[in-house]
Amino acid sequence: MTNSPLRVIISGGGTGGHIFPAVAIANELRRRRPDTDILFVGANGRMEMTRVPEAGYKIVGLDITGLQRRLTPRNLLFPVRVLRSVRKAGKLIEEFRPDAVVGVGGYASAPVLLAATSRAIPSLIQEQNSYAGLVNKLLSRRVNRICVAYEGMEKFFPAGKLVVTGNPVRAEIAGGSRAEALAFFGLNPNKQTLLVVGGSLGARTLNMATAAALQRLREAGVQLLWQTGKLYFPEAQQQAAAYQDDNLYALEFIKRMDLAYAAADVVISRAGALSVSELCLTGKASILVPSPNVAEDHQTKNARALVDKGAALLVTDAEAPVRLYGEALRLLNDPAGQQQLSTRVRELAHPNATDMIVDELLKLIKK
């Protein structure tokens, strides 16, 4: 590897669980080699097209969508969209001439990795979940390296290509000060704080259960930071309006998640790969409510990786309307239980995940 500027394409997206790890990898590349030229490739209309530029990086969009699980006009156009996207990805690669390509999952990663591997460009996949995504499984035999977050992934991927790194998490996520956090959100230091996070797009079940529990939380003297997601925010804002004097806050999106975690005594969360990794790194006692609306029920598998080690509690999506807030209030009133979960979840953290992934990428480029 020479000292000339590196050129790297990072492809994928669709949710924060793909986008934030991608940005973390880009940030670490830039930290080590400030002159690195990084191009993101995403799917038009998906959240990466706004989140990536906000992080300071260039992004190009492909007209690619997922395959629906039922027969629709969009499904009939799917092969055409894939072919067009592969052609456009190939043109981007020939123009940008990357030293390596990284795929983080999501619609856009498949055309880019197909185009890159057909040109023998070093390529790396980062699989966030404990159950591998379809795109990554299909591409695994073409790429050079596969960085995974969990042990036992050889059941999905060629064992010789696997490196267990953990998931890249924004370095600042575990650096929040509790005093600063309480001041930032206007919270009372003498009250317990509950953080509810339904993922970057929100979660209908969590939002409905939380809205129904607002009076119960007020009576218990518990404070609330409730990230609703954009779609659900207008209704949630109205529902929480009468409770703001009790520090029960509905928020569309929390940019300062470092401070949200620092303020929280207990977290209720979906079990997306990024959320699970952040909980491990921040050492938060949590109740996981896996989304049932994901491929191969992979969020339940992510949650089980913690729950089976006594590092989190699990409430199913179907049980949540009845059980969730009883469990949350019980845990909030059990400091010893919180501490036990916190200790065990920290043992599962991979604080050096981003470093390890960039190490693997640079090895590929050097070869």
HELIX and SHEET records of a PDB file:
HELIX    1   1 GLY A   16  ARG A   32  1                                  17    
HELIX    2   2 GLU A   48  GLU A   54  1                                   7    
HELIX    3   3 PRO A   73  PHE A   96  1                                  24    
HELIX    4   4 SER A  109  SER A  118  1                                  10    
HELIX    5   5 LEU A  134  LEU A  139  1                                   6    
HELIX    6   6 MET A  153  LYS A  155  5                                   3    
HELIX    7   7 ALA A  159  LYS A  161  5                                   3    
HELIX    8   8 ALA A  171  ALA A  174  5                                   4    
HELIX    9   9 ARG A  178  PHE A  185  1                                   8    
HELIX   10  10 ARG A  204  ALA A  220  1                                  17    
HELIX   11  11 PHE A  233  ALA A  240  1                                   8    
HELIX   12  12 ALA A  241  ASP A  246  5                                   6    
HELIX   13  13 MET A  257  ALA A  263  1                                   7    
HELIX   14  14 ALA A  273  THR A  282  1                                  10    
HELIX   15  15 ALA A  295  ASP A  297  5                                   3    
HELIX   16  16 HIS A  298  VAL A  307  1                                  10    
HELIX   17  17 ALA A  320  LEU A  332  1                                  13    
HELIX   18  18 PRO A  335  ARG A  346  1                                  12    
HELIX   19  19 ALA A  353  LYS A  366  1                                  14    
SHEET    1   A 7 LYS A  58  LEU A  62  0                                        
SHEET    2   A 7 ASP A  37  ALA A  43  1                                        
SHEET    3   A 7 ARG A   7  SER A  11  1                                        
SHEET    4   A 7 ALA A 100  GLY A 103  1                                        
SHEET    5   A 7 SER A 123  GLU A 127  1                                        
SHEET    6   A 7 ARG A 145  VAL A 148  1                                        
SHEET    7   A 7 LEU A 162  VAL A 164  1                                        
SHEET    1   B 6 LEU A 248  LEU A 251  0                                        
SHEET    2   B 6 GLN A 223  GLN A 227  1                                        
SHEET    3   B 6 THR A 193  VAL A 197  1                                        
SHEET    4   B 6 VAL A 266  SER A 269  1                                        
SHEET    5   B 6 ALA A 285  LEU A 288  1                                        
SHEET    6   B 6 LEU A 313  LEU A 314  1                                        
END                                                                             
